[in-house]
Every structure is written in C-alpha cells, then in structure tokens.
Amino acid sequence: MPDPSRDIRQTLIESDQEYRNLFEEHVRCETKLQQLVQKSYWKVEDMDEEVALKRFRLYLKDMMALIVARHQHGFGDH
C-alpha cells in the first residue's frame, strides 16, 4: 500500500527549497553519525558530538514534519 506522506515528502524535496535544505542537512547528520558509530575508539568529544548530532537531527525531522503537515492541510505557502 502506498504511503501518501512519502509521496508528499518526495514532492517537497523536489519543489520546496526550505524542505530540501532541511532534508539535505538531515542526511549530512545521518552520515556523520554513521561515521562516528564505525569508530573503534571514542573520545569524550565524540560522545558529545553524537548527542549534539542526534538532537539536531531530531530538530530537523520535526521541522520537516511541520512542513509536511502544513502541505497536507493546504497551507503549502508559508
């Protein structure tokens, strides 16, 4: 069964600059987190960076969800 919110997210990536910027930053955070996880030895700074990246990634996800909700409810223009 198709996921309508997935279709909306893809449309927003293609058409909404704000959403696309948030999405790209979210991908960068995800990549950086994956690089941290692959380290065999962590310094205290790595742990602090992990927490900061996870918080920022969550913030970005929340902001993207707000844009999706706004789009779903017909408030596509800011």
mmJSON file of the N, C-alpha and C atoms, coordinates in Angstrom:
{"data_MODEL":{"atom_site":{
"group_PDB":["ATOM","ATOM","ATOM","ATOM","ATOM","ATOM","ATOM","ATOM","ATOM","ATOM","ATOM","ATOM","ATOM","ATOM","ATOM","ATOM","ATOM","ATOM","ATOM","ATOM","ATOM","ATOM","ATOM","ATOM","ATOM","ATOM","ATOM","ATOM","ATOM","ATOM","ATOM","ATOM","ATOM","ATOM","ATOM","ATOM","ATOM","ATOM","ATOM","ATOM","ATOM","ATOM","ATOM","ATOM","ATOM","ATOM","ATOM","ATOM","ATOM","ATOM","ATOM","ATOM","ATOM","ATOM","ATOM","ATOM","ATOM","ATOM","ATOM","ATOM","ATOM","ATOM","ATOM","ATOM","ATOM","ATOM","ATOM","ATOM","ATOM","ATOM","ATOM","ATOM","ATOM","ATOM","ATOM","ATOM","ATOM","ATOM","ATOM","ATOM","ATOM","ATOM","ATOM","ATOM","ATOM","ATOM","ATOM","ATOM","ATOM","ATOM","ATOM","ATOM","ATOM","ATOM","ATOM","ATOM","ATOM","ATOM","ATOM","ATOM","ATOM","ATOM","ATOM","ATOM","ATOM","ATOM","ATOM","ATOM","ATOM","ATOM","ATOM","ATOM","ATOM","ATOM","ATOM","ATOM","ATOM","ATOM","ATOM","ATOM","ATOM","ATOM","ATOM","ATOM","ATOM","ATOM","ATOM","ATOM","ATOM","ATOM","ATOM","ATOM","ATOM","ATOM","ATOM","ATOM","ATOM","ATOM","ATOM","ATOM","ATOM","ATOM","ATOM","ATOM","ATOM","ATOM","ATOM","ATOM","ATOM","ATOM","ATOM","ATOM","ATOM","ATOM","ATOM","ATOM","ATOM","ATOM","ATOM","ATOM","ATOM","ATOM","ATOM","ATOM","ATOM","ATOM","ATOM","ATOM","ATOM","ATOM","ATOM","ATOM","ATOM","ATOM","ATOM","ATOM","ATOM","ATOM","ATOM","ATOM","ATOM","ATOM","ATOM","ATOM","ATOM","ATOM","ATOM","ATOM","ATOM","ATOM","ATOM","ATOM","ATOM","ATOM","ATOM","ATOM","ATOM","ATOM","ATOM","ATOM","ATOM","ATOM","ATOM","ATOM","ATOM","ATOM","ATOM","ATOM","ATOM","ATOM","ATOM","ATOM","ATOM","ATOM","ATOM","ATOM","ATOM","ATOM","ATOM","ATOM","ATOM","ATOM","ATOM","ATOM","ATOM","ATOM","ATOM","ATOM","ATOM","ATOM","ATOM","ATOM","ATOM","ATOM"],
"id":[1,2,3,4,5,6,7,8,9,10,11,12,13,14,15,16,17,18,19,20,21,22,23,24,25,26,27,28,29,30,31,32,33,34,35,36,37,38,39,40,41,42,43,44,45,46,47,48,49,50,51,52,53,54,55,56,57,58,59,60,61,62,63,64,65,66,67,68,69,70,71,72,73,74,75,76,77,78,79,80,81,82,83,84,85,86,87,88,89,90,91,92,93,94,95,96,97,98,99,100,101,102,103,104,105,106,107,108,109,110,111,112,113,114,115,116,117,118,119,120,121,122,123,124,125,126,127,128,129,130,131,132,133,134,135,136,137,138,139,140,141,142,143,144,145,146,147,148,149,150,151,152,153,154,155,156,157,158,159,160,161,162,163,164,165,166,167,168,169,170,171,172,173,174,175,176,177,178,179,180,181,182,183,184,185,186,187,188,189,190,191,192,193,194,195,196,197,198,199,200,201,202,203,204,205,206,207,208,209,210,211,212,213,214,215,216,217,218,219,220,221,222,223,224,225,226,227,228,229,230,231,232,233,234],
"type_symbol":["N","C","C","N","C","C","N","C","C","N","C","C","N","C","C","N","C","C","N","C","C","N","C","C","N","C","C","N","C","C","N","C","C","N","C","C","N","C","C","N","C","C","N","C","C","N","C","C","N","C","C","N","C","C","N","C","C","N","C","C","N","C","C","N","C","C","N","C","C","N","C","C","N","C","C","N","C","C","N","C","C","N","C","C","N","C","C","N","C","C","N","C","C","N","C","C","N","C","C","N","C","C","N","C","C","N","C","C","N","C","C","N","C","C","N","C","C","N","C","C","N","C","C","N","C","C","N","C","C","N","C","C","N","C","C","N","C","C","N","C","C","N","C","C","N","C","C","N","C","C","N","C","C","N","C","C","N","C","C","N","C","C","N","C","C","N","C","C","N","C","C","N","C","C","N","C","C","N","C","C","N","C","C","N","C","C","N","C","C","N","C","C","N","C","C","N","C","C","N","C","C","N","C","C","N","C","C","N","C","C","N","C","C","N","C","C","N","C","C","N","C","C","N","C","C","N","C","C","N","C","C","N","C","C"],
"label_atom_id":["N","CA","C","N","CA","C","N","CA","C","N","CA","C","N","CA","C","N","CA","C","N","CA","C","N","CA","C","N","CA","C","N","CA","C","N","CA","C","N","CA","C","N","CA","C","N","CA","C","N","CA","C","N","CA","C","N","CA","C","N","CA","C","N","CA","C","N","CA","C","N","CA","C","N","CA","C","N","CA","C","N","CA","C","N","CA","C","N","CA","C","N","CA","C","N","CA","C","N","CA","C","N","CA","C","N","CA","C","N","CA","C","N","CA","C","N","CA","C","N","CA","C","N","CA","C","N","CA","C","N","CA","C","N","CA","C","N","CA","C","N","CA","C","N","CA","C","N","CA","C","N","CA","C","N","CA","C","N","CA","C","N","CA","C","N","CA","C","N","CA","C","N","CA","C","N","CA","C","N","CA","C","N","CA","C","N","CA","C","N","CA","C","N","CA","C","N","CA","C","N","CA","C","N","CA","C","N","CA","C","N","CA","C","N","CA","C","N","CA","C","N","CA","C","N","CA","C","N","CA","C","N","CA","C","N","CA","C","N","CA","C","N","CA","C","N","CA","C","N","CA","C","N","CA","C","N","CA","C","N","CA","C","N","CA","C","N","CA","C","N","CA","C"],
"label_alt_id":[null,null,null,null,null,null,null,null,null,null,null,null,null,null,null,null,null,null,null,null,null,null,null,null,null,null,null,null,null,null,null,null,null,null,null,null,null,null,null,null,null,null,null,null,null,null,null,null,null,null,null,null,null,null,null,null,null,null,null,null,null,null,null,null,null,null,null,null,null,null,null,null,null,null,null,null,null,null,null,null,null,null,null,null,null,null,null,null,null,null,null,null,null,null,null,null,null,null,null,null,null,null,null,null,null,null,null,null,null,null,null,null,null,null,null,null,null,null,null,null,null,null,null,null,null,null,null,null,null,null,null,null,null,null,null,null,null,null,null,null,null,null,null,null,null,null,null,null,null,null,null,null,null,null,null,null,null,null,null,null,null,null,null,null,null,null,null,null,null,null,null,null,null,null,null,null,null,null,null,null,null,null,null,null,null,null,null,null,null,null,null,null,null,null,null,null,null,null,null,null,null,null,null,null,null,null,null,null,null,null,null,null,null,null,null,null,null,null,null,null,null,null,null,null,null,null,null,null,null,null,null,null,null,null],
"label_comp_id":["MET","MET","MET","PRO","PRO","PRO","ASP","ASP","ASP","PRO","PRO","PRO","SER","SER","SER","ARG","ARG","ARG","ASP","ASP","ASP","ILE","ILE","ILE","ARG","ARG","ARG","GLN","GLN","GLN","THR","THR","THR","LEU","LEU","LEU","ILE","ILE","ILE","GLU","GLU","GLU","SER","SER","SER","ASP","ASP","ASP","GLN","GLN","GLN","GLU","GLU","GLU","TYR","TYR","TYR","ARG","ARG","ARG","ASN","ASN","ASN","LEU","LEU","LEU","PHE","PHE","PHE","GLU","GLU","GLU","GLU","GLU","GLU","HIS","HIS","HIS","VAL","VAL","VAL","ARG","ARG","ARG","CYS","CYS","CYS","GLU","GLU","GLU","THR","THR","THR","LYS","LYS","LYS","LEU","LEU","LEU","GLN","GLN","GLN","GLN","GLN","GLN","LEU","LEU","LEU","VAL","VAL","VAL","GLN","GLN","GLN","LYS","LYS","LYS","SER","SER","SER","TYR","TYR","TYR","TRP","TRP","TRP","LYS","LYS","LYS","VAL","VAL","VAL","GLU","GLU","GLU","ASP","ASP","ASP","MET","MET","MET","ASP","ASP","ASP","GLU","GLU","GLU","GLU","GLU","GLU","VAL","VAL","VAL","ALA","ALA","ALA","LEU","LEU","LEU","LYS","LYS","LYS","ARG","ARG","ARG","PHE","PHE","PHE","ARG","ARG","ARG","LEU","LEU","LEU","TYR","TYR","TYR","LEU","LEU","LEU","LYS","LYS","LYS","ASP","ASP","ASP","MET","MET","MET","MET","MET","MET","ALA","ALA","ALA","LEU","LEU","LEU","ILE","ILE","ILE","VAL","VAL","VAL","ALA","ALA","ALA","ARG","ARG","ARG","HIS","HIS","HIS","GLN","GLN","GLN","HIS","HIS","HIS","GLY","GLY","GLY","PHE","PHE","PHE","GLY","GLY","GLY","ASP","ASP","ASP","HIS","HIS","HIS"],
"label_asym_id":["A","A","A","A","A","A","A","A","A","A","A","A","A","A","A","A","A","A","A","A","A","A","A","A","A","A","A","A","A","A","A","A","A","A","A","A","A","A","A","A","A","A","A","A","A","A","A","A","A","A","A","A","A","A","A","A","A","A","A","A","A","A","A","A","A","A","A","A","A","A","A","A","A","A","A","A","A","A","A","A","A","A","A","A","A","A","A","A","A","A","A","A","A","A","A","A","A","A","A","A","A","A","A","A","A","A","A","A","A","A","A","A","A","A","A","A","A","A","A","A","A","A","A","A","A","A","A","A","A","A","A","A","A","A","A","A","A","A","A","A","A","A","A","A","A","A","A","A","A","A","A","A","A","A","A","A","A","A","A","A","A","A","A","A","A","A","A","A","A","A","A","A","A","A","A","A","A","A","A","A","A","A","A","A","A","A","A","A","A","A","A","A","A","A","A","A","A","A","A","A","A","A","A","A","A","A","A","A","A","A","A","A","A","A","A","A","A","A","A","A","A","A","A","A","A","A","A","A","A","A","A","A","A","A"],
"label_entity_id":["1","1","1","1","1","1","1","1","1","1","1","1","1","1","1","1","1","1","1","1","1","1","1","1","1","1","1","1","1","1","1","1","1","1","1","1","1","1","1","1","1","1","1","1","1","1","1","1","1","1","1","1","1","1","1","1","1","1","1","1","1","1","1","1","1","1","1","1","1","1","1","1","1","1","1","1","1","1","1","1","1","1","1","1","1","1","1","1","1","1","1","1","1","1","1","1","1","1","1","1","1","1","1","1","1","1","1","1","1","1","1","1","1","1","1","1","1","1","1","1","1","1","1","1","1","1","1","1","1","1","1","1","1","1","1","1","1","1","1","1","1","1","1","1","1","1","1","1","1","1","1","1","1","1","1","1","1","1","1","1","1","1","1","1","1","1","1","1","1","1","1","1","1","1","1","1","1","1","1","1","1","1","1","1","1","1","1","1","1","1","1","1","1","1","1","1","1","1","1","1","1","1","1","1","1","1","1","1","1","1","1","1","1","1","1","1","1","1","1","1","1","1","1","1","1","1","1","1","1","1","1","1","1","1"],
"label_seq_id":[1,1,1,2,2,2,3,3,3,4,4,4,5,5,5,6,6,6,7,7,7,8,8,8,9,9,9,10,10,10,11,11,11,12,12,12,13,13,13,14,14,14,15,15,15,16,16,16,17,17,17,18,18,18,19,19,19,20,20,20,21,21,21,22,22,22,23,23,23,24,24,24,25,25,25,26,26,26,27,27,27,28,28,28,29,29,29,30,30,30,31,31,31,32,32,32,33,33,33,34,34,34,35,35,35,36,36,36,37,37,37,38,38,38,39,39,39,40,40,40,41,41,41,42,42,42,43,43,43,44,44,44,45,45,45,46,46,46,47,47,47,48,48,48,49,49,49,50,50,50,51,51,51,52,52,52,53,53,53,54,54,54,55,55,55,56,56,56,57,57,57,58,58,58,59,59,59,60,60,60,61,61,61,62,62,62,63,63,63,64,64,64,65,65,65,66,66,66,67,67,67,68,68,68,69,69,69,70,70,70,71,71,71,72,72,72,73,73,73,74,74,74,75,75,75,76,76,76,77,77,77,78,78,78],
"pdbx_PDB_ins_code":[null,null,null,null,null,null,null,null,null,null,null,null,null,null,null,null,null,null,null,null,null,null,null,null,null,null,null,null,null,null,null,null,null,null,null,null,null,null,null,null,null,null,null,null,null,null,null,null,null,null,null,null,null,null,null,null,null,null,null,null,null,null,null,null,null,null,null,null,null,null,null,null,null,null,null,null,null,null,null,null,null,null,null,null,null,null,null,null,null,null,null,null,null,null,null,null,null,null,null,null,null,null,null,null,null,null,null,null,null,null,null,null,null,null,null,null,null,null,null,null,null,null,null,null,null,null,null,null,null,null,null,null,null,null,null,null,null,null,null,null,null,null,null,null,null,null,null,null,null,null,null,null,null,null,null,null,null,null,null,null,null,null,null,null,null,null,null,null,null,null,null,null,null,null,null,null,null,null,null,null,null,null,null,null,null,null,null,null,null,null,null,null,null,null,null,null,null,null,null,null,null,null,null,null,null,null,null,null,null,null,null,null,null,null,null,null,null,null,null,null,null,null,null,null,null,null,null,null,null,null,null,null,null,null],
"Cartn_x":[0.841,0.0,0.895,0.639,1.474,1.318,2.396,2.406,2.262,1.078,0.871,1.845,2.259,3.199,4.567,4.916,6.179,6.13,4.994,4.832,4.937,4.336,4.396,5.834,6.541,7.94,8.789,8.594,9.356,9.02,7.767,7.347,7.982,8.006,8.598,10.107,10.775,12.215,12.471,11.597,11.767,11.318,10.364,9.746,9.891,10.247,10.294,11.737,12.31,13.722,13.984,13.09,13.271,13.301,12.34,12.274,13.523,13.925,15.109,16.352,16.508,17.659,17.649,16.484,16.362,16.691,16.165,16.41,17.899,18.55,19.981,20.808,20.44,21.149,20.911,19.704,19.38,20.248,20.412,21.254,22.708,23.2,24.573,24.748,23.76,23.829,23.857,23.014,22.941,24.283,24.895,26.196,27.261,27.281,28.269,28.074,26.823,26.55,27.049,26.849,27.328,28.853,29.528,30.987,31.435,30.712,31.047,30.864,29.774,29.47,30.553,31.148,32.146,33.511,33.689,34.967,35.143,36.351,36.594,36.886,37.317,37.606,37.0,36.242,35.592,36.264,36.438,36.883,35.635,35.804,34.674,34.025,34.843,34.311,33.397,33.712,32.872,31.503,31.474,30.189,29.357,30.024,29.321,28.787,29.594,29.175,27.992,28.011,26.903,25.602,25.632,24.429,23.942,24.874,24.506,23.919,24.526,24.021,22.635,22.413,21.101,20.029,20.369,19.402,19.089,20.131,19.932,19.155,19.459,18.74,17.26,16.958,15.561,14.866,15.575,15.029,14.698,15.634,15.408,14.203,14.1,12.972,11.654,11.633,10.426,10.054,11.058,10.8,10.257,10.81,10.312,8.884,8.586,7.229,6.236,6.643,5.762,5.448,6.451,6.229,5.301,5.501,4.622,3.187,3.008,1.668,1.032,1.816,1.304,0.862,1.651,1.324,0.065,-0.06,-1.207,-2.506,-2.41,-3.601,-3.857,-3.158,-3.429,-2.776,-1.782,-1.072,0.312,0.39,1.67,2.508,1.878,2.631,2.752,3.931,4.242,3.274],
"Cartn_y":[-1.173,0.0,1.248,2.196,3.399,4.277,4.926,5.834,7.262,7.897,9.239,10.274,10.129,11.109,10.969,9.756,9.559,10.293,10.214,10.925,12.432,12.923,14.351,14.75,13.94,14.262,14.322,13.386,13.388,14.624,14.982,16.183,17.418,17.48,18.625,18.703,17.574,17.57,18.194,17.911,18.406,19.854,20.316,21.619,22.674,22.295,23.254,23.401,24.575,24.802,24.63,25.137,25.02,23.546,22.785,21.359,20.636,20.951,20.309,20.605,21.848,22.197,21.412,21.316,20.547,19.079,18.537,17.143,16.878,17.762,17.581,17.666,18.572,18.686,17.437,16.896,15.67,14.516,14.429,13.392,13.567,14.817,15.063,14.607,14.895,14.446,12.925,12.301,10.84,10.244,10.827,10.358,10.511,11.658,11.907,10.932,10.662,9.693,8.309,7.916,6.614,6.535,7.639,7.663,7.517,8.162,8.041,6.609,5.989,4.626,3.65,3.897,2.989,3.13,4.176,4.34,3.226,2.732,1.67,2.236,3.489,4.108,5.499,5.791,7.091,7.93,9.209,10.176,10.831,11.548,12.245,13.192,13.84,14.77,14.06,12.812,12.038,11.79,11.5,11.268,12.55,13.667,14.953,15.267,14.983,15.232,14.344,13.099,12.193,12.745,13.19,13.739,14.976,15.861,17.084,16.76,15.817,15.433,14.814,13.971,13.342,14.382,15.342,16.4,17.244,17.618,18.443,17.678,16.394,15.555,15.478,15.353,15.319,16.653,17.747,19.076,19.187,18.75,18.809,17.96,16.783,15.895,16.544,17.191,17.895,19.028,19.774,20.879,20.362,19.253,18.659,18.163,17.576,17.093,18.249,19.393,20.566,21.014,20.993,21.385,20.393,19.095,18.073,18.288,18.511,18.725,19.969,21.033,22.27,21.997,21.229,20.899,20.021,19.052,18.156,18.895,19.95,20.684,21.911,21.99,23.04,24.366,24.38,25.618,25.572,25.131,24.939,26.181,27.338,28.594,29.104,29.554,29.978,30.992],
"Cartn_z":[0.0,0.0,0.0,-0.9,-0.97,0.265,0.619,1.765,1.247,1.454,0.909,1.456,2.72,3.26,2.594,2.158,1.443,0.11,-0.591,-1.852,-1.636,-0.569,-0.259,0.03,0.812,1.129,-0.139,-1.053,-2.307,-3.132,-3.189,-3.906,-3.288,-1.958,-1.278,-1.509,-1.537,-1.817,-3.186,-4.123,-5.485,-5.653,-4.835,-5.112,-4.021,-2.806,-1.698,-1.209,-1.434,-1.092,0.403,1.24,2.689,3.107,2.605,2.933,2.426,1.191,0.609,1.446,1.899,2.734,4.043,4.67,5.91,5.663,4.573,4.228,4.006,3.26,2.985,4.266,5.155,6.431,7.279,7.233,7.954,7.439,6.128,5.53,5.979,6.037,6.496,7.949,8.794,10.196,10.271,9.491,9.464,9.036,8.03,7.545,8.62,9.259,10.314,11.479,11.841,12.904,12.52,11.274,10.82,10.894,10.574,10.673,12.129,13.035,14.459,14.953,14.552,15.003,14.552,13.407,12.863,13.526,14.334,15.035,16.063,16.173,17.143,18.537,18.585,19.87,19.878,20.936,21.044,22.116,21.794,22.781,23.37,24.452,25.079,24.073,23.257,22.25,21.258,20.939,20.029,20.637,21.918,22.59,22.628,22.902,22.895,21.501,20.485,19.111,18.735,19.194,18.907,19.473,20.711,21.346,20.588,20.244,19.526,18.154,17.45,16.135,16.227,17.229,17.386,17.714,18.552,18.879,17.65,16.912,15.727,14.67,14.506,13.544,13.905,15.182,15.632,15.36,15.615,15.317,13.825,12.973,11.53,11.132,11.721,11.422,11.826,12.983,13.435,12.486,12.027,11.106,9.774,9.299,8.057,8.237,9.395,9.667,9.686,10.212,10.206,8.781,7.918,6.528,5.84,6.093,5.511,5.997,7.289,7.847,7.239,7.116,6.522,5.086,4.362,2.976,2.898,3.8,3.797,4.117,4.903,5.317,4.442,3.307,2.353,2.644,3.517,3.815,3.202,1.958,1.277,1.175,1.061,1.028,2.446,2.805,4.18,4.615],
"occupancy":[1.0,1.0,1.0,1.0,1.0,1.0,1.0,1.0,1.0,1.0,1.0,1.0,1.0,1.0,1.0,1.0,1.0,1.0,1.0,1.0,1.0,1.0,1.0,1.0,1.0,1.0,1.0,1.0,1.0,1.0,1.0,1.0,1.0,1.0,1.0,1.0,1.0,1.0,1.0,1.0,1.0,1.0,1.0,1.0,1.0,1.0,1.0,1.0,1.0,1.0,1.0,1.0,1.0,1.0,1.0,1.0,1.0,1.0,1.0,1.0,1.0,1.0,1.0,1.0,1.0,1.0,1.0,1.0,1.0,1.0,1.0,1.0,1.0,1.0,1.0,1.0,1.0,1.0,1.0,1.0,1.0,1.0,1.0,1.0,1.0,1.0,1.0,1.0,1.0,1.0,1.0,1.0,1.0,1.0,1.0,1.0,1.0,1.0,1.0,1.0,1.0,1.0,1.0,1.0,1.0,1.0,1.0,1.0,1.0,1.0,1.0,1.0,1.0,1.0,1.0,1.0,1.0,1.0,1.0,1.0,1.0,1.0,1.0,1.0,1.0,1.0,1.0,1.0,1.0,1.0,1.0,1.0,1.0,1.0,1.0,1.0,1.0,1.0,1.0,1.0,1.0,1.0,1.0,1.0,1.0,1.0,1.0,1.0,1.0,1.0,1.0,1.0,1.0,1.0,1.0,1.0,1.0,1.0,1.0,1.0,1.0,1.0,1.0,1.0,1.0,1.0,1.0,1.0,1.0,1.0,1.0,1.0,1.0,1.0,1.0,1.0,1.0,1.0,1.0,1.0,1.0,1.0,1.0,1.0,1.0,1.0,1.0,1.0,1.0,1.0,1.0,1.0,1.0,1.0,1.0,1.0,1.0,1.0,1.0,1.0,1.0,1.0,1.0,1.0,1.0,1.0,1.0,1.0,1.0,1.0,1.0,1.0,1.0,1.0,1.0,1.0,1.0,1.0,1.0,1.0,1.0,1.0,1.0,1.0,1.0,1.0,1.0,1.0,1.0,1.0,1.0,1.0,1.0,1.0],
"B_iso_or_equiv":[0.0,0.0,0.0,0.0,0.0,0.0,0.0,0.0,0.0,0.0,0.0,0.0,0.0,0.0,0.0,0.0,0.0,0.0,0.0,0.0,0.0,0.0,0.0,0.0,0.0,0.0,0.0,0.0,0.0,0.0,0.0,0.0,0.0,0.0,0.0,0.0,0.0,0.0,0.0,0.0,0.0,0.0,0.0,0.0,0.0,0.0,0.0,0.0,0.0,0.0,0.0,0.0,0.0,0.0,0.0,0.0,0.0,0.0,0.0,0.0,0.0,0.0,0.0,0.0,0.0,0.0,0.0,0.0,0.0,0.0,0.0,0.0,0.0,0.0,0.0,0.0,0.0,0.0,0.0,0.0,0.0,0.0,0.0,0.0,0.0,0.0,0.0,0.0,0.0,0.0,0.0,0.0,0.0,0.0,0.0,0.0,0.0,0.0,0.0,0.0,0.0,0.0,0.0,0.0,0.0,0.0,0.0,0.0,0.0,0.0,0.0,0.0,0.0,0.0,0.0,0.0,0.0,0.0,0.0,0.0,0.0,0.0,0.0,0.0,0.0,0.0,0.0,0.0,0.0,0.0,0.0,0.0,0.0,0.0,0.0,0.0,0.0,0.0,0.0,0.0,0.0,0.0,0.0,0.0,0.0,0.0,0.0,0.0,0.0,0.0,0.0,0.0,0.0,0.0,0.0,0.0,0.0,0.0,0.0,0.0,0.0,0.0,0.0,0.0,0.0,0.0,0.0,0.0,0.0,0.0,0.0,0.0,0.0,0.0,0.0,0.0,0.0,0.0,0.0,0.0,0.0,0.0,0.0,0.0,0.0,0.0,0.0,0.0,0.0,0.0,0.0,0.0,0.0,0.0,0.0,0.0,0.0,0.0,0.0,0.0,0.0,0.0,0.0,0.0,0.0,0.0,0.0,0.0,0.0,0.0,0.0,0.0,0.0,0.0,0.0,0.0,0.0,0.0,0.0,0.0,0.0,0.0,0.0,0.0,0.0,0.0,0.0,0.0,0.0,0.0,0.0,0.0,0.0,0.0],
"pdbx_formal_charge":[null,null,null,null,null,null,null,null,null,null,null,null,null,null,null,null,null,null,null,null,null,null,null,null,null,null,null,null,null,null,null,null,null,null,null,null,null,null,null,null,null,null,null,null,null,null,null,null,null,null,null,null,null,null,null,null,null,null,null,null,null,null,null,null,null,null,null,null,null,null,null,null,null,null,null,null,null,null,null,null,null,null,null,null,null,null,null,null,null,null,null,null,null,null,null,null,null,null,null,null,null,null,null,null,null,null,null,null,null,null,null,null,null,null,null,null,null,null,null,null,null,null,null,null,null,null,null,null,null,null,null,null,null,null,null,null,null,null,null,null,null,null,null,null,null,null,null,null,null,null,null,null,null,null,null,null,null,null,null,null,null,null,null,null,null,null,null,null,null,null,null,null,null,null,null,null,null,null,null,null,null,null,null,null,null,null,null,null,null,null,null,null,null,null,null,null,null,null,null,null,null,null,null,null,null,null,null,null,null,null,null,null,null,null,null,null,null,null,null,null,null,null,null,null,null,null,null,null,null,null,null,null,null,null],
"auth_seq_id":[1,1,1,2,2,2,3,3,3,4,4,4,5,5,5,6,6,6,7,7,7,8,8,8,9,9,9,10,10,10,11,11,11,12,12,12,13,13,13,14,14,14,15,15,15,16,16,16,17,17,17,18,18,18,19,19,19,20,20,20,21,21,21,22,22,22,23,23,23,24,24,24,25,25,25,26,26,26,27,27,27,28,28,28,29,29,29,30,30,30,31,31,31,32,32,32,33,33,33,34,34,34,35,35,35,36,36,36,37,37,37,38,38,38,39,39,39,40,40,40,41,41,41,42,42,42,43,43,43,44,44,44,45,45,45,46,46,46,47,47,47,48,48,48,49,49,49,50,50,50,51,51,51,52,52,52,53,53,53,54,54,54,55,55,55,56,56,56,57,57,57,58,58,58,59,59,59,60,60,60,61,61,61,62,62,62,63,63,63,64,64,64,65,65,65,66,66,66,67,67,67,68,68,68,69,69,69,70,70,70,71,71,71,72,72,72,73,73,73,74,74,74,75,75,75,76,76,76,77,77,77,78,78,78],
"auth_comp_id":["MET","MET","MET","PRO","PRO","PRO","ASP","ASP","ASP","PRO","PRO","PRO","SER","SER","SER","ARG","ARG","ARG","ASP","ASP","ASP","ILE","ILE","ILE","ARG","ARG","ARG","GLN","GLN","GLN","THR","THR","THR","LEU","LEU","LEU","ILE","ILE","ILE","GLU","GLU","GLU","SER","SER","SER","ASP","ASP","ASP","GLN","GLN","GLN","GLU","GLU","GLU","TYR","TYR","TYR","ARG","ARG","ARG","ASN","ASN","ASN","LEU","LEU","LEU","PHE","PHE","PHE","GLU","GLU","GLU","GLU","GLU","GLU","HIS","HIS","HIS","VAL","VAL","VAL","ARG","ARG","ARG","CYS","CYS","CYS","GLU","GLU","GLU","THR","THR","THR","LYS","LYS","LYS","LEU","LEU","LEU","GLN","GLN","GLN","GLN","GLN","GLN","LEU","LEU","LEU","VAL","VAL","VAL","GLN","GLN","GLN","LYS","LYS","LYS","SER","SER","SER","TYR","TYR","TYR","TRP","TRP","TRP","LYS","LYS","LYS","VAL","VAL","VAL","GLU","GLU","GLU","ASP","ASP","ASP","MET","MET","MET","ASP","ASP","ASP","GLU","GLU","GLU","GLU","GLU","GLU","VAL","VAL","VAL","ALA","ALA","ALA","LEU","LEU","LEU","LYS","LYS","LYS","ARG","ARG","ARG","PHE","PHE","PHE","ARG","ARG","ARG","LEU","LEU","LEU","TYR","TYR","TYR","LEU","LEU","LEU","LYS","LYS","LYS","ASP","ASP","ASP","MET","MET","MET","MET","MET","MET","ALA","ALA","ALA","LEU","LEU","LEU","ILE","ILE","ILE","VAL","VAL","VAL","ALA","ALA","ALA","ARG","ARG","ARG","HIS","HIS","HIS","GLN","GLN","GLN","HIS","HIS","HIS","GLY","GLY","GLY","PHE","PHE","PHE","GLY","GLY","GLY","ASP","ASP","ASP","HIS","HIS","HIS"],
"auth_asym_id":["A","A","A","A","A","A","A","A","A","A","A","A","A","A","A","A","A","A","A","A","A","A","A","A","A","A","A","A","A","A","A","A","A","A","A","A","A","A","A","A","A","A","A","A","A","A","A","A","A","A","A","A","A","A","A","A","A","A","A","A","A","A","A","A","A","A","A","A","A","A","A","A","A","A","A","A","A","A","A","A","A","A","A","A","A","A","A","A","A","A","A","A","A","A","A","A","A","A","A","A","A","A","A","A","A","A","A","A","A","A","A","A","A","A","A","A","A","A","A","A","A","A","A","A","A","A","A","A","A","A","A","A","A","A","A","A","A","A","A","A","A","A","A","A","A","A","A","A","A","A","A","A","A","A","A","A","A","A","A","A","A","A","A","A","A","A","A","A","A","A","A","A","A","A","A","A","A","A","A","A","A","A","A","A","A","A","A","A","A","A","A","A","A","A","A","A","A","A","A","A","A","A","A","A","A","A","A","A","A","A","A","A","A","A","A","A","A","A","A","A","A","A","A","A","A","A","A","A","A","A","A","A","A","A"],
"auth_atom_id":["N","CA","C","N","CA","C","N","CA","C","N","CA","C","N","CA","C","N","CA","C","N","CA","C","N","CA","C","N","CA","C","N","CA","C","N","CA","C","N","CA","C","N","CA","C","N","CA","C","N","CA","C","N","CA","C","N","CA","C","N","CA","C","N","CA","C","N","CA","C","N","CA","C","N","CA","C","N","CA","C","N","CA","C","N","CA","C","N","CA","C","N","CA","C","N","CA","C","N","CA","C","N","CA","C","N","CA","C","N","CA","C","N","CA","C","N","CA","C","N","CA","C","N","CA","C","N","CA","C","N","CA","C","N","CA","C","N","CA","C","N","CA","C","N","CA","C","N","CA","C","N","CA","C","N","CA","C","N","CA","C","N","CA","C","N","CA","C","N","CA","C","N","CA","C","N","CA","C","N","CA","C","N","CA","C","N","CA","C","N","CA","C","N","CA","C","N","CA","C","N","CA","C","N","CA","C","N","CA","C","N","CA","C","N","CA","C","N","CA","C","N","CA","C","N","CA","C","N","CA","C","N","CA","C","N","CA","C","N","CA","C","N","CA","C","N","CA","C","N","CA","C","N","CA","C","N","CA","C","N","CA","C","N","CA","C","N","CA","C","N","CA","C"],
"pdbx_PDB_model_num":[1,1,1,1,1,1,1,1,1,1,1,1,1,1,1,1,1,1,1,1,1,1,1,1,1,1,1,1,1,1,1,1,1,1,1,1,1,1,1,1,1,1,1,1,1,1,1,1,1,1,1,1,1,1,1,1,1,1,1,1,1,1,1,1,1,1,1,1,1,1,1,1,1,1,1,1,1,1,1,1,1,1,1,1,1,1,1,1,1,1,1,1,1,1,1,1,1,1,1,1,1,1,1,1,1,1,1,1,1,1,1,1,1,1,1,1,1,1,1,1,1,1,1,1,1,1,1,1,1,1,1,1,1,1,1,1,1,1,1,1,1,1,1,1,1,1,1,1,1,1,1,1,1,1,1,1,1,1,1,1,1,1,1,1,1,1,1,1,1,1,1,1,1,1,1,1,1,1,1,1,1,1,1,1,1,1,1,1,1,1,1,1,1,1,1,1,1,1,1,1,1,1,1,1,1,1,1,1,1,1,1,1,1,1,1,1,1,1,1,1,1,1,1,1,1,1,1,1,1,1,1,1,1,1]
}}}
